[in-house]
Amino acid sequence: MACDLWLVPLVDVLCHSADNPFAEEIAVYDKALNDAGLPPVPVYAYMPGLNGDVAPVAGFDYDALHFLRRAYLLQLSGLAVTPVEGLDGEYERLLEMFEQGAQQSHLVWHYDHAGAYVPVDFPAPLSDDALLAGGGPLGSAHGLLRELQFVAPAIGIDPANPPAAPQPPAGPTTLEEPAAPIPYDDSPFARERHVWLGLHAAATRSLAQGSMIIFS
């Protein structure tokens, strides 16, 4: 099934608009951040090039996302990161075995069909009843980027000089729709690398532009 990542520019022309479609979500995120003693979701003054338009940044399938999460958990736990053809329940077993580490991970402890990453730095994903009733745990774009840099060498990526990111999807996909065919590279970790590159593009642009990353 297809998974899209979108960037939501946190600029005043969008966030302070009466028609802001993300107003309710941002209010929930602000409360969770406040309860954790953190600053609210930042809102930036308009600047040329950021007009408030929401745009896709990456697309991949859920299984490939779980492949990357599996690699991260193995790397975090000091186990060998080996390529696999399928998960066959291994990812779920890893989540159970290393639950504490998983719950501290912005990459792992996040819904794969909803939710957001915000450009606020905090150590572990935030979770409360309101978040879980909506999009799930709230992640930090800073934390996501750190974890992507940590797992990169295990899947053959130099985090200081990664390959070019894949093209984003041409348009939105539905939850039941299959992901578009992807020209994977010839690495045994091709699926993990494809997701890594998409998430890395989203995280770096989130921090550079002051955008929120949302799953759809």
C-alpha positions as CSV (number, residue, x, y, z in Angstrom):
1,M,0.0,0.0,0.0
2,A,1.2,3.5,-0.8
3,C,2.4,6.0,1.8
4,D,2.9,9.7,0.9
5,L,4.9,12.3,2.8
6,W,3.9,15.9,2.5
7,L,5.5,19.2,3.6
8,V,3.4,21.8,5.2
9,P,5.2,25.2,5.3
10,L,4.7,26.7,8.7
11,V,4.3,30.2,7.5
12,D,1.9,32.8,8.8
13,V,0.0,33.1,5.5
14,L,-1.2,29.5,6.1
15,C,-1.1,29.0,9.9
16,H,-2.7,32.3,10.8
17,S,-5.4,32.0,8.1
18,A,-9.0,31.4,9.2
19,D,-9.1,28.6,6.6
20,N,-6.0,26.8,7.8
21,P,-6.9,23.1,7.3
22,F,-4.3,22.0,9.9
23,A,-5.5,24.3,12.7
24,E,-6.9,21.5,14.8
25,E,-3.9,19.3,14.4
26,I,-1.5,22.1,15.3
27,A,-3.5,23.0,18.4
28,V,-3.2,19.3,19.5
29,Y,0.6,19.4,18.8
30,D,1.0,22.7,20.7
31,K,-0.7,21.2,23.8
32,A,1.5,18.1,23.7
33,L,4.6,20.2,23.3
34,N,3.5,22.6,26.1
35,D,2.8,19.7,28.4
36,A,6.4,18.4,27.8
37,G,7.8,21.9,28.5
38,L,8.7,22.5,24.9
39,P,8.0,25.5,22.6
40,P,5.0,25.4,20.3
41,V,5.0,24.5,16.7
42,P,7.0,27.4,15.1
43,V,5.3,29.8,12.7
44,Y,7.5,31.8,10.4
45,A,7.0,35.1,8.6
46,Y,6.2,34.8,4.9
47,M,9.3,34.8,2.7
48,P,9.6,34.5,-1.1
49,G,9.5,30.9,-2.2
50,L,7.3,29.8,0.7
51,N,3.7,30.6,-0.1
52,G,1.9,28.2,2.2
53,D,1.3,25.6,-0.4
54,V,1.3,22.0,0.8
55,A,3.3,19.7,-1.5
56,P,4.4,16.0,-1.7
57,V,8.0,15.3,-0.9
58,A,8.3,11.5,-1.0
59,G,6.4,8.3,-1.6
60,F,6.9,4.6,-0.8
61,D,5.1,1.6,0.4
62,Y,4.4,0.6,4.0
63,D,6.4,-2.7,3.8
64,A,9.5,-0.8,2.7
65,L,9.1,1.7,5.6
66,H,9.0,-1.3,8.0
67,F,12.1,-2.7,6.3
68,L,13.9,0.5,7.2
69,R,12.5,0.5,10.7
70,R,13.7,-3.1,11.1
71,A,17.2,-2.1,10.0
72,Y,17.2,0.7,12.6
73,L,16.2,-1.6,15.4
74,L,18.8,-4.1,14.5
75,Q,21.5,-1.4,14.3
76,L,20.3,0.1,17.6
77,S,20.5,-3.2,19.3
78,G,23.9,-4.1,18.1
79,L,22.7,-6.9,15.8
80,A,23.8,-7.5,12.3
81,V,21.7,-5.7,9.7
82,T,21.1,-8.2,7.0
83,P,18.9,-7.9,3.9
84,V,15.7,-9.9,3.8
85,E,13.1,-10.6,1.1
86,G,10.2,-10.2,3.5
87,L,9.4,-9.5,7.1
88,D,7.5,-12.7,8.0
89,G,6.6,-11.3,11.4
90,E,10.3,-10.5,12.2
91,Y,9.6,-6.7,12.5
92,E,6.8,-7.3,15.1
93,R,9.1,-9.6,17.1
94,L,11.8,-6.9,17.1
95,L,9.3,-4.4,18.3
96,E,8.4,-6.7,21.2
97,M,12.1,-7.6,22.0
98,F,13.3,-4.0,21.9
99,E,10.1,-2.1,22.9
100,Q,11.8,0.5,25.0
101,G,14.2,1.5,22.3
102,A,11.4,1.5,19.7
103,Q,9.3,3.8,21.9
104,Q,12.2,6.3,22.0
105,S,12.6,6.3,18.2
106,H,11.1,9.0,16.0
107,L,11.6,6.7,13.0
108,V,10.0,3.7,14.5
109,W,7.4,4.9,17.0
110,H,5.2,6.7,14.6
111,Y,2.0,5.8,12.6
112,D,2.8,4.9,9.1
113,H,-0.4,6.3,7.6
114,A,-1.0,9.5,9.6
115,G,0.7,11.9,12.1
116,A,3.4,14.4,11.8
117,Y,7.0,15.5,12.5
118,V,7.5,19.1,13.5
119,P,10.7,21.2,13.4
120,V,11.1,21.2,17.2
121,D,13.9,19.2,18.8
122,F,13.0,16.8,21.5
123,P,14.5,13.5,22.5
124,A,11.6,11.0,22.1
125,P,8.2,11.0,20.4
126,L,5.4,12.6,22.3
127,S,2.2,10.7,23.0
128,D,-1.0,11.6,24.8
129,D,-4.7,10.7,24.4
130,A,-5.4,13.5,21.9
131,L,-2.5,12.6,19.7
132,L,-3.3,8.9,19.8
133,A,-6.9,9.6,18.9
134,G,-5.7,11.5,15.8
135,G,-2.5,10.9,14.0
136,G,-0.6,9.1,16.6
137,P,2.7,10.0,18.4
138,L,4.3,13.3,17.4
139,G,7.8,13.1,16.1
140,S,10.7,15.6,15.9
141,A,12.2,16.3,12.5
142,H,15.6,16.8,14.3
143,G,15.2,13.4,15.9
144,L,14.2,11.7,12.7
145,L,17.3,13.2,10.9
146,R,19.6,12.0,13.7
147,E,18.2,8.4,13.4
148,L,18.4,8.4,9.7
149,Q,22.1,9.4,9.9
150,F,22.6,6.6,12.5
151,V,21.2,3.8,10.4
152,A,22.6,5.1,7.0
153,P,25.9,3.2,7.0
154,A,24.2,-0.1,7.8
155,I,22.3,0.1,4.5
156,G,25.2,1.4,2.4
157,I,24.5,5.2,2.5
158,D,27.1,7.8,3.4
159,P,24.9,10.3,5.4
160,A,27.3,13.1,4.7
161,N,27.0,12.5,0.9
162,P,23.8,10.6,0.2
163,P,22.5,9.9,-3.3
164,A,19.9,12.2,-4.8
165,A,16.4,11.8,-3.4
166,P,13.8,10.1,-5.6
167,Q,11.1,12.2,-7.3
168,P,8.0,12.8,-5.1
169,P,4.7,11.3,-6.2
170,A,2.9,13.2,-9.0
171,G,-0.2,13.4,-6.8
172,P,-1.8,12.0,-3.7
173,T,-2.5,8.3,-3.3
174,T,-5.2,6.6,-1.2
175,L,-4.5,4.3,1.7
176,E,-5.6,1.2,-0.3
177,E,-3.8,2.2,-3.5
178,P,-0.6,0.4,-4.4
179,A,2.6,2.4,-4.4
180,A,3.8,3.5,-7.9
181,P,6.5,1.3,-9.5
182,I,9.9,2.4,-8.2
183,P,13.2,2.0,-10.0
184,Y,15.2,0.6,-7.1
185,D,19.0,0.5,-7.2
186,D,20.9,-2.8,-7.3
187,S,21.7,-2.8,-3.5
188,P,20.5,-5.7,-1.4
189,F,19.0,-2.9,0.8
190,A,17.3,-1.1,-2.2
191,R,13.9,-0.8,-0.5
192,E,15.4,0.5,2.8
193,R,17.5,3.0,0.8
194,H,14.5,4.3,-1.2
195,V,12.6,5.1,2.0
196,W,15.7,6.5,3.7
197,L,16.2,8.9,0.8
198,G,12.6,10.1,0.9
199,L,12.6,10.6,4.7
200,H,15.9,12.3,4.6
201,A,14.7,14.7,1.9
202,A,11.6,15.4,4.0
203,A,13.6,15.9,7.3
204,T,16.3,18.2,5.8
205,R,13.7,20.3,4.0
206,S,11.6,20.5,7.1
207,L,14.4,22.0,9.1
208,A,15.7,24.2,6.2
209,Q,12.3,25.6,5.3
210,G,10.5,25.5,8.6
211,S,7.9,22.9,7.5
212,M,5.9,20.2,9.1
213,I,6.1,16.7,7.7
214,I,2.8,14.8,7.5
215,F,2.0,11.2,6.5
216,S,-0.9,10.6,4.3
